[in-house]
Structure formats: C-alpha cells, structure tokens
Amino acid sequence: MVTATLATIVGFSLIAVALATVFFSPYRHWLGFMFAGMVFWGILEAIRFSIQNVFDLSVAYSYLTALSLAMMGLTAFLLREDSRAQKALANRQYIEHTPVYEDE
C-alpha cells in the first residue's frame, strides 16, 4: 500500500508541475481547451452511465449512444448559431460610398 500511495503522490506532483509549467508559459491558453475537454468528457461519461443503467445496454452501445447524443447536440448548436449569424447579416445596414475623383 505504501508504494501505491507513493506512486500516487509522485504522479499528482508531476501533473501539478506540468500544469504550472504550462500556466507560466506562452501557451497558457491551451489550459482552457484542456479543462473544456475534461468537462465535456465528464458530461459524456455521466450521460453514458445513465444510459447504461436506465436502458441496460452494454458499455460499447452506451458510449455509442452518448457520443451520438453529443454530436446531435453539437449539430443543433451550430445550426442555431448559423441561423443567428444569418439574421444578423440580413439586418446589417450597408453604407454606400461615393468615390471621390480628383479633378486635374
């Protein structure tokens, strides 16, 4: 048990050093992508676990169903944002400019 605890402490220490190194580097913005991916995967695991328990599916089918639901949600989000962008583009007021020519 001592070796498992020591290995856990060493592993968490290495992760903390890596996160601190990235935080103080010019690539700090990648931490946001990493945390967003961790949140997404956590939500996906929660969906998979609930689907697996409610519908009594295997792990593979529950992952497939959870990924399908995530992709459908992403598609709906992108379609909604595209519709919003198209409405904003249609309501845009254009300013016409008259070219100015210098008389010689």
C-alpha positions in Angstrom: 0.0 0.0 0.0 2.9 2.3 0.6 4.1 2.0 -2.9 0.7 2.8 -4.3 0.5 5.9 -2.2 4.0 7.0 -3.1 3.2 6.4 -6.8 0.0 8.4 -6.5 1.9 11.3 -4.8 4.6 11.3 -7.5 2.0 11.1 -10.2 0.0 14.0 -8.9 3.2 16.0 -8.3 4.3 15.5 -11.9 0.8 16.6 -13.1 1.0 19.7 -10.9 4.5 20.6 -12.2 3.3 20.1 -15.8 0.2 22.4 -15.2 2.3 25.0 -13.5 4.8 24.9 -16.4 2.1 25.4 -19.0 0.5 28.1 -16.9 3.6 30.2 -16.8 4.5 29.6 -20.5 3.3 31.5 -23.5 0.9 28.5 -24.2 -1.3 29.3 -21.3 -4.5 29.5 -23.5 -4.2 25.7 -24.1 -5.2 25.1 -20.4 -8.7 26.4 -21.2 -9.0 23.8 -24.0 -7.8 21.1 -21.7 -10.3 21.9 -19.0 -13.1 22.3 -21.5 -12.3 18.8 -22.8 -12.2 17.4 -19.3 -15.7 18.9 -18.6 -17.0 17.6 -21.9 -15.7 14.1 -21.2 -17.2 14.2 -17.7 -20.6 15.1 -19.1 -20.2 12.4 -21.7 -19.4 9.8 -19.0 -22.4 10.9 -16.9 -24.7 10.5 -20.0 -23.1 7.1 -20.8 -23.5 5.9 -17.2 -27.1 6.9 -17.0 -28.0 5.4 -20.4 -26.2 2.2 -19.4 -28.2 1.9 -16.2 -31.6 3.1 -17.5 -31.7 1.0 -20.7 -29.4 -1.8 -19.5 -27.1 -1.5 -22.5 -23.5 -2.7 -22.8 -20.6 -0.3 -22.4 -20.0 -0.1 -26.1 -23.6 0.7 -27.0 -23.9 3.2 -24.2 -20.8 5.0 -25.4 -22.1 5.0 -29.0 -25.4 6.4 -27.8 -23.8 9.1 -25.6 -21.5 10.1 -28.5 -24.5 10.3 -30.9 -26.4 12.5 -28.4 -23.3 14.7 -28.1 -22.9 15.1 -31.9 -26.6 15.8 -32.3 -26.4 18.5 -29.6 -23.3 20.0 -31.3 -25.1 20.0 -34.7 -28.2 21.7 -33.2 -25.9 24.3 -31.5 -24.1 25.0 -34.8 -27.3 25.3 -36.7 -28.7 27.7 -34.2 -25.6 29.9 -34.3 -25.6 29.8 -38.1 -29.3 31.0 -38.1 -28.4 33.7 -35.6 -25.5 34.8 -37.8 -27.6 34.8 -41.0 -30.3 37.0 -39.2 -27.5 39.5 -38.1 -26.2 39.6 -41.6 -29.6 40.3 -43.1 -30.2 43.1 -40.7 -26.9 44.8 -41.4 -27.1 48.3 -42.8 -24.6 48.9 -45.5 -23.1 52.4 -46.1 -22.6 53.2 -49.7 -19.6 55.3 -50.5 -19.3 57.6 -53.5 -15.9 57.5 -55.0 -14.1 60.9 -54.9 -12.2 61.7 -58.1 -9.6 64.5 -58.1 -10.1 66.9 -61.0 -7.0 67.7 -62.9 
